[in-house]
Structure formats: C-alpha cells, structure tokens
Amino acid sequence: MDSANQDINLNSPNKGLGTDNLAGVPVDEAKGNAAATIPPGLTEEEAEELRSELVKVEEEINTLRQVLSAKERHATELKRKLGLSPLIEFKQNISKGWQDVQTSQAYKKTQETLSQAGQKTSAALSTMGTAISRKLGDMRNSPTFKSFEDKVGTLKSKVAGGRPNGEGVQSPDGMSPAQDNPPF
C-alpha cells in the first residue's frame, strides 16, 4: 500500500497499516512532505490540523516519559534510603502472595478436604493394622504355625550341635569367632 492510499482516519480499523507507517518519521519530515502526501479525502487544513495534533501528542508523550523516569528515580532513591533492596521486595511480595493464597476460599476448602481425607486415611490404616495384628496372632496360635515353629527349633538344634545358644561353635577356618585383636 503506498502512502497516497494509506488510511489515516484515527477511528479506522486499518489505521497504521501499510509499508509507510508514520510512527518512525519525525514530525519535521512529515511537514516537509505535506503538500505531496495529503491523503485523498482530506483537505489541506484538515491535514495540517492532524499534524499539529500529532506534534502536541508526541510532546505530551515525551513529557510523560520524562516525568515517569524522574518518578522511578525518586522511588528508587526512597527505597534505597529505606533499605529496601529488590530481594527484600521480592520476599515481601512472595510473603504477601502466600498470605493471600492462605486466606482464599479455595485454599481453605482444599485444606479442609485434605484434613478430612487424612483423618479418614489414618483411621483406615489403624483399623487395617489392628486387623493384621489380630490375623498374625491367630496364625501364631494355629496348629500349622506351631508345627513349623517346632521344625525350625529342631533344625536349629541340629545345626548348633545341641549346644545352647551356639556356644563353642568354631568357624570354618578353625579359629574361634571371638578374636583378641579385632580389625577395628
């Protein structure tokens, strides 16, 4: 789209479209080409009025940038005098955010639900532990377990050679298990 056909209607959805966007062109250059680049549908007076308004708006933008920059420098100086570093501000923001989360209804509801689930899980595990203990006790008193226990006791006495608690058992190399000079 060439500059002669560019839509400069500020209410148009096509404003600023095209290859010859005026955003980067200094106002003085735009004035120099004023007679040659008046878009169709605009009189020279309307174009001059728009250029004048553009100059005012750009001056306001520059003034606001300068004011904002000065305010930012002032805020930085105040923070420095108060001893507020970016890290301290970050910590404060995180702390405030966490407080906001903790006071939210969603957090409270989730905390309540998880608490109830924990209580129910604890009760279920306790009941299951009691049931397992009871079953193991029942198994230990069963005739099958008694028979197994007797067989293990008999096997143990055969391996130990009939000596109580394995006294006098020699190691395979013929040395006594208790050494006078242990390695550590």
Secondary structure as a PSIPRED ss2 file (coil, helix, strand):
# PSIPRED VFORMAT (PSIPRED V4.0)

   1 M C   1.000  0.000  0.000
   2 D C   1.000  0.000  0.000
   3 S H   0.000  1.000  0.000
   4 A H   0.000  1.000  0.000
   5 N H   0.000  1.000  0.000
   6 Q C   1.000  0.000  0.000
   7 D C   1.000  0.000  0.000
   8 I C   1.000  0.000  0.000
   9 N C   1.000  0.000  0.000
  10 L C   1.000  0.000  0.000
  11 N C   1.000  0.000  0.000
  12 S C   1.000  0.000  0.000
  13 P C   1.000  0.000  0.000
  14 N C   1.000  0.000  0.000
  15 K C   1.000  0.000  0.000
  16 G C   1.000  0.000  0.000
  17 L C   1.000  0.000  0.000
  18 G C   1.000  0.000  0.000
  19 T C   1.000  0.000  0.000
  20 D C   1.000  0.000  0.000
  21 N C   1.000  0.000  0.000
  22 L H   0.000  1.000  0.000
  23 A H   0.000  1.000  0.000
  24 G H   0.000  1.000  0.000
  25 V C   1.000  0.000  0.000
  26 P C   1.000  0.000  0.000
  27 V H   0.000  1.000  0.000
  28 D H   0.000  1.000  0.000
  29 E H   0.000  1.000  0.000
  30 A H   0.000  1.000  0.000
  31 K H   0.000  1.000  0.000
  32 G H   0.000  1.000  0.000
  33 N C   1.000  0.000  0.000
  34 A C   1.000  0.000  0.000
  35 A C   1.000  0.000  0.000
  36 A C   1.000  0.000  0.000
  37 T C   1.000  0.000  0.000
  38 I C   1.000  0.000  0.000
  39 P C   1.000  0.000  0.000
  40 P C   1.000  0.000  0.000
  41 G C   1.000  0.000  0.000
  42 L C   1.000  0.000  0.000
  43 T C   1.000  0.000  0.000
  44 E H   0.000  1.000  0.000
  45 E H   0.000  1.000  0.000
  46 E H   0.000  1.000  0.000
  47 A H   0.000  1.000  0.000
  48 E H   0.000  1.000  0.000
  49 E H   0.000  1.000  0.000
  50 L H   0.000  1.000  0.000
  51 R H   0.000  1.000  0.000
  52 S H   0.000  1.000  0.000
  53 E H   0.000  1.000  0.000
  54 L H   0.000  1.000  0.000
  55 V H   0.000  1.000  0.000
  56 K H   0.000  1.000  0.000
  57 V H   0.000  1.000  0.000
  58 E H   0.000  1.000  0.000
  59 E H   0.000  1.000  0.000
  60 E H   0.000  1.000  0.000
  61 I H   0.000  1.000  0.000
  62 N H   0.000  1.000  0.000
  63 T H   0.000  1.000  0.000
  64 L H   0.000  1.000  0.000
  65 R H   0.000  1.000  0.000
  66 Q H   0.000  1.000  0.000
  67 V H   0.000  1.000  0.000
  68 L H   0.000  1.000  0.000
  69 S H   0.000  1.000  0.000
  70 A H   0.000  1.000  0.000
  71 K H   0.000  1.000  0.000
  72 E H   0.000  1.000  0.000
  73 R H   0.000  1.000  0.000
  74 H H   0.000  1.000  0.000
  75 A H   0.000  1.000  0.000
  76 T H   0.000  1.000  0.000
  77 E H   0.000  1.000  0.000
  78 L H   0.000  1.000  0.000
  79 K H   0.000  1.000  0.000
  80 R H   0.000  1.000  0.000
  81 K H   0.000  1.000  0.000
  82 L H   0.000  1.000  0.000
  83 G C   1.000  0.000  0.000
  84 L C   1.000  0.000  0.000
  85 S C   1.000  0.000  0.000
  86 P H   0.000  1.000  0.000
  87 L H   0.000  1.000  0.000
  88 I H   0.000  1.000  0.000
  89 E H   0.000  1.000  0.000
  90 F H   0.000  1.000  0.000
  91 K H   0.000  1.000  0.000
  92 Q H   0.000  1.000  0.000
  93 N H   0.000  1.000  0.000
  94 I H   0.000  1.000  0.000
  95 S H   0.000  1.000  0.000
  96 K H   0.000  1.000  0.000
  97 G H   0.000  1.000  0.000
  98 W H   0.000  1.000  0.000
  99 Q H   0.000  1.000  0.000
 100 D H   0.000  1.000  0.000
 101 V H   0.000  1.000  0.000
 102 Q H   0.000  1.000  0.000
 103 T H   0.000  1.000  0.000
 104 S C   1.000  0.000  0.000
 105 Q H   0.000  1.000  0.000
 106 A H   0.000  1.000  0.000
 107 Y H   0.000  1.000  0.000
 108 K H   0.000  1.000  0.000
 109 K H   0.000  1.000  0.000
 110 T H   0.000  1.000  0.000
 111 Q H   0.000  1.000  0.000
 112 E H   0.000  1.000  0.000
 113 T H   0.000  1.000  0.000
 114 L H   0.000  1.000  0.000
 115 S H   0.000  1.000  0.000
 116 Q H   0.000  1.000  0.000
 117 A H   0.000  1.000  0.000
 118 G H   0.000  1.000  0.000
 119 Q H   0.000  1.000  0.000
 120 K H   0.000  1.000  0.000
 121 T H   0.000  1.000  0.000
 122 S H   0.000  1.000  0.000
 123 A H   0.000  1.000  0.000
 124 A H   0.000  1.000  0.000
 125 L H   0.000  1.000  0.000
 126 S H   0.000  1.000  0.000
 127 T H   0.000  1.000  0.000
 128 M H   0.000  1.000  0.000
 129 G H   0.000  1.000  0.000
 130 T H   0.000  1.000  0.000
 131 A H   0.000  1.000  0.000
 132 I H   0.000  1.000  0.000
 133 S H   0.000  1.000  0.000
 134 R H   0.000  1.000  0.000
 135 K H   0.000  1.000  0.000
 136 L H   0.000  1.000  0.000
 137 G H   0.000  1.000  0.000
 138 D H   0.000  1.000  0.000
 139 M H   0.000  1.000  0.000
 140 R H   0.000  1.000  0.000
 141 N C   1.000  0.000  0.000
 142 S C   1.000  0.000  0.000
 143 P H   0.000  1.000  0.000
 144 T H   0.000  1.000  0.000
 145 F H   0.000  1.000  0.000
 146 K H   0.000  1.000  0.000
 147 S H   0.000  1.000  0.000
 148 F H   0.000  1.000  0.000
 149 E H   0.000  1.000  0.000
 150 D H   0.000  1.000  0.000
 151 K H   0.000  1.000  0.000
 152 V H   0.000  1.000  0.000
 153 G H   0.000  1.000  0.000
 154 T H   0.000  1.000  0.000
 155 L H   0.000  1.000  0.000
 156 K H   0.000  1.000  0.000
 157 S H   0.000  1.000  0.000
 158 K H   0.000  1.000  0.000
 159 V H   0.000  1.000  0.000
 160 A H   0.000  1.000  0.000
 161 G C   1.000  0.000  0.000
 162 G C   1.000  0.000  0.000
 163 R C   1.000  0.000  0.000
 164 P H   0.000  1.000  0.000
 165 N H   0.000  1.000  0.000
 166 G H   0.000  1.000  0.000
 167 E C   1.000  0.000  0.000
 168 G C   1.000  0.000  0.000
 169 V C   1.000  0.000  0.000
 170 Q C   1.000  0.000  0.000
 171 S C   1.000  0.000  0.000
 172 P C   1.000  0.000  0.000
 173 D C   1.000  0.000  0.000
 174 G C   1.000  0.000  0.000
 175 M C   1.000  0.000  0.000
 176 S C   1.000  0.000  0.000
 177 P C   1.000  0.000  0.000
 178 A C   1.000  0.000  0.000
 179 Q C   1.000  0.000  0.000
 180 D C   1.000  0.000  0.000
 181 N C   1.000  0.000  0.000
 182 P C   1.000  0.000  0.000
 183 P C   1.000  0.000  0.000
 184 F C   1.000  0.000  0.000
